[in-house]
């Protein structure tokens, strides 16, 4: 019950993982989900797809966390600027 290799979702290589963006990771996760939902992946491929998906989800979570920290820093910088502007006006 071997699937046609051409229908398999291509995996990301180690080099591609280092050049990864949030958007490409999300697109790859969607491709993995489509492949798993098709029911055509064998046991070994399913395991590999799940492992890759987990790495991608962890990458996306870290990216979102980093962006969140950056937004918090921006808000703090904005607050400091407003406080300093208020002191200068007083």
Secondary structure, DSSP 8 states (H G I E B T S, - for coil): ----GGGS-----HHHHHT--HHHHHHHHHHHHHHHHHT---HHHHHHHHHHHHHHHHHHHHHHHHHHHHHHHHHHHHHHHHHHHHHHH-
